[in-house]
């Protein structure tokens, strides 16, 4: 369940940062895509999994400047 929740959070985060989509909108879109026909892993998340993904995204929002700084310092070609 946590692996799928982290995947959900990463899908939403990618859409938010790369596509300029509002984070909540990105989360809802990613959630609707999980478990659909195009999702290779299949199983949708339960409420606990979605809540965990939300907490991960809230943590990112609270520490976005620090995350960006660490990425710039450590990842080549970012």
C-alpha positions, -999 to +999 in steps of 0.1 A: +000+000+000+028+025+008+046+018-024+014+027-043+009+057-022+044+070-029+038+063-066+006+084-064+024+112-047+052+111-073+028+112-102+010+142-087+043+159-079+056+154-114+024+169-129+026+198-104+062+207-110+066+199-147+031+208-159+022+237-137-009+219-125-023+228-090-011+201-066-046+191-055-058+189-091-027+168-100-034+145-071-070+139-082-059+133-118-032+108-107-056+091-084-082+087-111-055+072-134-044+046-108-061+013-112-074+021-147-068+002-179-035+020-186-021+014-151+002-016-153+000-022-115-038-023-113-050-020-078-064+013-067-055+028-033-078+027-002-085+057+019-054+051+041-032+050+011-046+082-003-041+099+031-005+088+032+001+102-003-015+135+009+009+136+039+038+131+016+027+160-007+020+182+023+056+175+035+069+185+001+049+217+001+062+226+036+098+219+026+098+228-011+126+253-008+149+229+011+141+201-014+149+223-044+182+234-027+193+199-020+184+188-056+204+217-071+234+208-049+234+171-055+219+162-089+239+168-120+221+183-150+189+191-130 
